[in-house]
């Protein structure tokens, strides 16, 4: 843990529990349907080349949000869950 920012890496034995736990909280939030919250899900087809572009964009977005979160004052607790995966 670094200040108000908690990140558990994939190499941690707690990684899977943490991922599932926050997604369960996400499901609860979806059912509350608060207008100011963002819930987005999409399935799509995409070229292999554009998968690489999109992945880069998402990683850059994660990095830029982290730059805002780390120095921010600890006033409210929020969660971001982002998944990008090939559907099998």
C-alpha positions in Angstrom: 0.0 0.0 0.0 1.3 3.4 -0.9 -0.7 6.2 0.8 -4.4 6.1 -0.4 -3.6 3.8 -3.3 -3.8 0.0 -2.9 -2.5 -2.2 -5.7 -2.0 -5.9 -5.4 0.2 -7.4 -8.2 -0.5 -10.6 -10.1 2.3 -12.3 -8.2 0.5 -11.9 -4.8 -1.5 -14.8 -3.4 -4.2 -12.2 -2.6 -4.6 -11.1 -6.2 -7.5 -13.4 -7.2 -9.4 -12.8 -4.1 -9.1 -9.0 -4.5 -10.1 -9.1 -8.1 -13.3 -11.1 -7.4 -14.1 -9.1 -4.3 -14.2 -5.8 -6.2 -16.2 -7.2 -9.0 -18.8 -8.4 -6.6 -19.0 -4.9 -5.2 -19.3 -3.7 -8.8 -22.3 -5.9 -9.3 -23.9 -4.5 -6.2 -23.3 -1.0 -7.5 -24.8 -1.8 -10.9 -28.1 -2.8 -9.1 -28.1 0.4 -7.1 -28.1 2.2 -10.5 -26.8 5.6 -9.2 -26.8 8.2 -12.0 -23.3 9.6 -11.2 -21.6 6.2 -11.4 -20.2 4.7 -14.6 -20.8 1.1 -15.5 -19.9 0.0 -19.0 -19.7 -3.4 -20.6 -19.2 -4.2 -24.3 -18.3 -7.1 -26.5 -16.9 -6.4 -29.9 -14.9 -7.8 -32.7 -11.5 -6.1 -33.5 -8.4 -6.7 -35.6 -5.3 -8.1 -34.0 -3.4 -4.8 -34.8 -6.1 -2.7 -33.1 -6.1 -5.0 -30.0 -2.5 -3.9 -29.5 -3.5 -0.2 -29.9 -6.4 -0.5 -27.5 -4.3 -2.3 -24.9 -1.7 0.5 -25.0 -4.4 3.1 -24.7 -5.9 1.3 -21.6 -2.5 1.0 -19.9 -1.8 4.7 -20.5 -5.2 5.5 -19.0 -4.5 3.4 -16.0 -1.2 5.2 -15.6 -2.7 8.6 -15.9 -5.5 7.9 -13.4 -2.8 6.6 -11.0 -1.0 9.9 -11.2 -4.2 11.7 -10.1 -5.1 9.2 -7.4 -1.7 8.9 -5.6 -1.4 12.6 -4.4 -5.2 13.0 -3.9 -6.6 13.7 -0.4 -8.3 10.7 1.2 -11.9 12.0 1.2 -13.9 9.2 -0.5 -13.3 5.6 -1.4 -13.9 4.7 -5.1 -13.1 1.6 -7.2 -12.1 1.2 -10.8 -12.3 -2.3 -12.3 -11.1 -2.6 -15.8 -11.0 -5.8 -17.8 -9.9 -6.3 -21.4 -9.7 -9.9 -22.5 -10.3 -12.2 -25.4 -13.6 -14.1 -25.1 -13.2 -17.9 -25.5 
